[in-house]
């Protein structure tokens, strides 16, 4: 695996984690929609003319980004509720 592929997948995992940590979780339905879109992209057959390493990296990066953001927003990062006295 090339260094570019490793960098793409580290960024595809790291960016949504940083965004979730900084901005916290959005409404639950946005995260479910991200998971549904990622799964739909995963099941779409790619045309023969798009079979290249660049397309695979881009497609895989988008898939991983959407899955991490969707699952992370639903499970890991709960919204903060401040306690009022």
C-alpha positions as CSV (number, residue, x, y, z in Angstrom):
1,X,0.0,0.0,0.0
2,X,1.4,3.4,-0.9
3,X,2.0,6.3,1.4
4,X,-0.7,8.3,-0.4
5,X,-3.3,5.6,0.3
6,X,-2.3,5.5,4.0
7,X,-2.6,9.3,4.2
8,X,-6.0,9.3,2.5
9,X,-7.5,6.8,4.9
10,X,-5.9,8.4,8.0
11,X,-7.5,11.7,6.9
12,X,-10.8,10.0,6.2
13,X,-10.9,8.7,9.7
14,X,-9.2,11.7,11.4
15,X,-11.2,14.6,10.0
16,X,-14.7,13.3,11.1
17,X,-13.3,12.5,14.5
18,X,-11.9,16.0,14.9
19,X,-15.1,17.5,13.6
20,X,-17.2,15.5,16.0
21,X,-15.0,16.4,18.9
22,X,-14.9,20.1,18.1
23,X,-18.5,20.7,17.0
24,X,-20.2,17.7,18.8
25,X,-22.9,15.5,17.4
26,X,-25.6,16.9,15.1
27,X,-29.2,15.7,15.0
28,X,-29.4,11.9,14.9
29,X,-31.0,11.8,11.5
30,X,-28.0,13.5,9.8
31,X,-25.8,10.7,11.1
32,X,-28.2,8.0,10.0
33,X,-28.4,9.7,6.5
34,X,-24.6,9.6,6.3
35,X,-24.5,5.9,7.1
36,X,-27.3,5.2,4.5
37,X,-25.4,7.2,1.8
38,X,-22.2,5.4,2.6
39,X,-23.9,2.0,2.3
40,X,-25.6,3.1,-0.9
41,X,-22.2,4.2,-2.3
42,X,-20.7,0.8,-1.3
43,X,-23.3,-1.1,-3.2
44,X,-23.2,1.0,-6.4
45,X,-21.2,-0.9,-9.1
46,X,-18.5,1.4,-10.5
47,X,-18.4,1.8,-14.3
48,X,-15.4,0.2,-16.1
49,X,-14.1,3.6,-17.2
50,X,-13.7,4.7,-13.6
51,X,-11.5,1.7,-12.6
52,X,-8.3,3.5,-11.4
53,X,-6.3,3.9,-8.3
54,X,-7.2,7.5,-7.9
55,X,-10.9,6.8,-8.2
56,X,-10.6,4.0,-5.7
57,X,-8.8,6.2,-3.2
58,X,-11.4,9.0,-3.6
59,X,-14.3,6.7,-3.4
60,X,-12.9,4.8,-0.4
61,X,-12.1,8.0,1.4
62,X,-15.6,9.3,1.0
63,X,-17.0,6.0,2.2
64,X,-14.9,5.9,5.3
65,X,-15.5,9.5,6.1
66,X,-19.3,9.1,5.9
67,X,-19.2,5.9,8.0
68,X,-17.0,7.3,10.7
69,X,-19.0,10.5,10.9
70,X,-22.3,8.7,10.9
71,X,-21.4,6.0,13.5
72,X,-19.3,8.3,15.6
73,X,-22.2,10.8,15.9
74,X,-24.7,8.1,16.9
75,X,-22.6,6.1,19.3
76,X,-19.4,7.7,20.6
77,X,-20.1,11.4,20.8
78,X,-23.2,12.2,22.9
79,X,-24.4,15.8,23.1
80,X,-23.5,17.7,26.2
81,X,-26.3,18.7,28.5
82,X,-25.4,21.2,31.1
83,X,-26.9,20.8,34.5
84,X,-28.8,23.8,35.8
85,X,-29.0,24.5,39.5
